[in-house]
Amino acid sequence: MNVTKYMQENFPGLELRAALFYDWPIGIRFKLGVGYDVEYAYENSPYLNGVNKRANTLFQAIHASDDDLYMVVDVYDFADGATFRHKLNIFSKYIGDKNVLFKLQHHTIPFVYPEDNEDGVFQTHRFTLKCNTSDIASPHLIKAICNQDMGLTPSISHRVYFINRSKNTIFHIYDDRGCDLIATSVDTIRGIYQEFNEWILDYDREQIDKVFKVD
């Protein structure tokens, strides 16, 4: 099954794009960065160490080592000719078993934000890799994702989604500020909601609490 069919069967009507939390009824939005200040944008700052600790803790709590995943990377093509200079580095740098890379698929799809593509010249290049959690060097990958707005290396600015086929969840770190976790079943992520309740973004807490409320 490819990722398009998987999404149609398990997350019908959902477009894989930020912000997932607001487009699906079952989900949690977590705060990763606490007490940000522009002066904290340096390697191993207390702020970034805290961001990475939260992001990695959540990733590991959600994904067992043998879970079947789709790792999806969306590369936005703004027709500037520079899109693909580093398109495969994400996979070659952060996948331990290079044989897994033979499963990498690439499809060009309509731009995932059609409201920003009035002239119809933008596209999305979607790279999908079937793998297990254990195939991904997740601490290093997550650090690069969280660095995207910090002016630090390593850094990944493309959208990276972890679709867990074993649990039917999707995990997306949008930047150092926070991340979204959505699921097809409330019970699947109830334990995450309970264990990491203090990390929930307060702005959306009321909406989230309603989803997990036990009568």
Secondary structure per residue as TSV (DSSP state, phi and psi in degrees):
chain	resnum	aa	ss	phi	psi
A	1	M	-	360.0	130.8
A	2	N	-	-87.0	171.5
A	3	V	H	-66.6	-31.7
A	4	T	H	-64.0	-46.6
A	5	K	H	-66.5	-40.5
A	6	Y	H	-57.8	-47.1
A	7	M	H	-63.5	-41.0
A	8	Q	H	-62.9	-37.1
A	9	E	H	-81.3	-33.8
A	10	N	H	-107.6	-29.4
A	11	F	S	-129.5	60.9
A	12	P	T	-59.6	134.0
A	13	G	T	82.9	-5.2
A	14	L	-	-90.0	127.6
A	15	E	-	-89.5	129.8
A	16	L	S	-75.8	95.6
A	17	R	-	-165.1	160.6
A	18	A	S	-74.2	142.4
A	19	A	-	-106.0	118.0
A	20	L	G	-59.8	-38.2
A	21	F	G	-54.8	-38.6
A	22	Y	G	-84.0	-7.0
A	23	D	G	-111.1	5.6
A	24	W	S	-142.0	140.4
A	25	P	S	-73.4	-20.9
A	26	I	S	-116.4	109.5
A	27	G	E	-173.2	170.4
A	28	I	E	-135.4	138.5
A	29	R	E	-113.8	119.5
A	30	F	E	-104.5	147.1
A	31	K	E	-91.8	126.9
A	32	L	-	-100.3	-48.1
A	33	G	-	-87.4	128.1
A	34	V	-	-121.8	126.8
A	35	G	S	69.3	43.2
A	36	Y	-	-66.1	140.8
A	37	D	-	-143.1	144.3
A	38	V	G	-56.4	-25.9
A	39	E	G	-72.8	-9.8
A	40	Y	G	-92.1	5.3
A	41	A	-	-84.9	63.4
A	42	Y	S	-139.6	158.8
A	43	E	T	-55.0	130.6
A	44	N	T	60.6	27.8
A	45	S	-	-67.9	154.6
A	46	P	H	-54.8	-36.6
A	47	Y	H	-62.2	-52.9
A	48	L	H	-68.7	-34.2
A	49	N	H	-61.8	-38.8
A	50	G	H	-67.5	-40.2
A	51	V	H	-59.6	-49.3
A	52	N	H	-66.2	-36.9
A	53	K	H	-63.0	-45.4
A	54	R	H	-65.5	-46.5
A	55	A	H	-62.2	-43.9
A	56	N	H	-70.0	-37.5
A	57	T	H	-62.2	-43.8
A	58	L	H	-65.9	-43.8
A	59	F	H	-57.9	-47.2
A	60	Q	H	-68.9	-32.6
A	61	A	H	-70.1	-31.4
A	62	I	H	-84.4	-36.7
A	63	H	-	-114.2	115.4
A	64	A	-	-73.3	155.2
A	65	S	T	-60.4	-29.6
A	66	D	T	-100.8	10.5
A	67	D	-	-65.3	144.5
A	68	D	E	-86.5	126.5
A	69	L	E	-122.8	158.0
A	70	Y	E	-108.1	122.1
A	71	M	E	-97.6	115.2
A	72	V	E	-112.3	129.3
A	73	V	E	-122.5	121.0
A	74	D	E	-99.2	123.5
A	75	V	E	-109.2	119.7
A	76	Y	E	-84.8	127.7
A	77	D	E	-105.8	107.7
A	78	F	-	-97.7	21.2
A	79	A	S	60.3	34.6
A	80	D	S	-104.1	0.8
A	81	G	S	79.8	-0.1
A	82	A	-	-113.6	8.2
A	83	T	T	-62.4	-38.8
A	84	F	T	-104.0	18.4
A	85	R	T	-61.3	-33.6
A	86	H	T	-129.3	31.2
A	87	K	T	-63.1	-31.8
A	88	L	T	-101.3	-5.2
A	89	N	H	-59.2	-33.0
A	90	I	H	-58.4	-42.3
A	91	F	H	-81.0	-44.3
A	92	S	H	-67.6	-29.4
A	93	K	H	-83.0	-28.6
A	94	Y	H	-118.4	10.2
A	95	I	B	-113.1	120.9
A	96	G	S	-70.8	-48.9
A	97	D	-	-88.4	106.9
A	98	K	G	-66.0	-20.4
A	99	N	G	-64.5	-27.6
A	100	V	G	-62.9	-27.5
A	101	L	G	-65.5	-16.9
A	102	F	G	-67.0	-15.7
A	103	K	G	-87.4	-3.4
A	104	L	-	-64.8	131.0
A	105	Q	E	-121.3	148.7
A	106	H	E	-131.3	129.6
A	107	H	E	-135.2	141.1
A	108	T	E	-95.1	123.8
A	109	I	E	-125.6	164.7
A	110	P	E	-56.8	151.0
A	111	F	-	-55.4	129.9
A	112	V	S	-72.3	-8.7
A	113	Y	-	-119.2	73.6
A	114	P	G	-58.6	-25.7
A	115	E	G	-66.2	-18.4
A	116	D	G	-103.7	12.8
A	117	N	-	-130.5	52.3
A	118	E	T	-61.5	-32.9
A	119	D	T	-85.4	-7.8
A	120	G	S	70.5	23.5
A	121	V	-	-100.0	-13.8
A	122	F	-	-86.3	151.4
A	123	Q	E	-139.0	165.1
A	124	T	E	-117.2	128.0
A	125	H	E	-100.2	113.3
A	126	R	E	-102.9	118.4
A	127	F	E	-104.8	127.9
A	128	T	E	-127.3	130.8
A	129	L	E	-125.7	121.7
A	130	K	E	-79.7	126.7
A	131	C	E	-160.2	178.9
A	132	N	E	-104.0	160.0
A	133	T	G	-53.9	-40.7
A	134	S	G	-66.8	-15.7
A	135	D	G	-76.3	-18.4
A	136	I	B	-97.1	130.6
A	137	A	-	-79.7	72.5
A	138	S	H	-61.9	-39.8
A	139	P	H	-60.1	-40.1
A	140	H	H	-72.3	-40.8
A	141	L	H	-64.3	-44.8
A	142	I	H	-64.0	-39.2
A	143	K	H	-59.5	-42.7
A	144	A	H	-65.6	-38.7
A	145	I	H	-64.6	-44.9
A	146	C	H	-69.4	-19.8
A	147	N	T	-82.8	-4.0
A	148	Q	T	-56.7	-31.9
A	149	D	T	-105.9	9.9
A	150	M	T	-98.3	-8.6
A	151	G	T	70.6	25.3
A	152	L	-	-116.8	163.2
A	153	T	S	-118.1	148.2
A	154	P	S	-71.1	158.4
A	155	S	-	-148.9	139.6
A	156	I	-	-128.3	121.4
A	157	S	-	-99.1	-12.0
A	158	H	S	-74.1	156.2
A	159	R	E	-75.2	127.8
A	160	V	E	-121.6	123.3
A	161	Y	E	-118.8	136.4
A	162	F	E	-108.4	105.6
A	163	I	E	-98.6	115.1
A	164	N	E	-92.5	105.4
A	165	R	T	-74.4	-21.9
A	166	S	T	-75.5	-32.7
A	167	K	T	-114.5	-8.0
A	168	N	T	58.8	55.8
A	169	T	E	-127.7	160.1
A	170	I	E	-131.5	129.7
A	171	F	E	-119.8	128.0
A	172	H	E	-138.3	118.1
A	173	I	E	-90.8	112.8
A	174	Y	E	-83.8	-28.7
A	175	D	E	-178.8	-163.0
A	176	D	T	-66.1	-14.9
A	177	R	T	-75.2	-39.0
A	178	G	E	-176.2	-174.0
A	179	C	E	-151.8	158.9
A	180	D	E	-115.9	141.5
A	181	L	E	-130.1	121.8
A	182	I	E	-124.1	160.3
A	183	A	E	-151.4	163.1
A	184	T	S	-83.9	-15.6
A	185	S	-	-136.2	137.3
A	186	V	H	-60.9	-42.6
A	187	D	H	-64.9	-26.7
A	188	T	H	-61.2	-36.6
A	189	I	H	-116.0	12.5
A	190	R	H	-61.5	-40.3
A	191	G	H	-62.5	-37.3
A	192	I	H	-65.9	-43.1
A	193	Y	H	-58.6	-42.2
A	194	Q	H	-73.9	-44.9
A	195	E	H	-69.8	-35.3
A	196	F	T	-115.6	33.4
A	197	N	G	-60.0	-34.9
A	198	E	G	-68.0	-18.4
A	199	W	G	-89.6	-6.2
A	200	I	B	-63.0	139.2
A	201	L	-	-66.6	120.8
A	202	D	G	-60.1	-32.1
A	203	Y	G	-57.3	-34.6
A	204	D	G	-108.9	7.9
A	205	R	H	-60.5	-43.0
A	206	E	H	-59.9	-44.2
A	207	Q	H	-63.9	-41.9
A	208	I	H	-66.6	-43.7
A	209	D	H	-60.2	-35.6
A	210	K	H	-63.0	-35.9
A	211	V	H	-66.4	-38.0
A	212	F	H	-100.6	5.7
A	213	K	-	-62.3	133.5
A	214	V	-	-104.9	118.9
A	215	D	-	-73.8	360.0
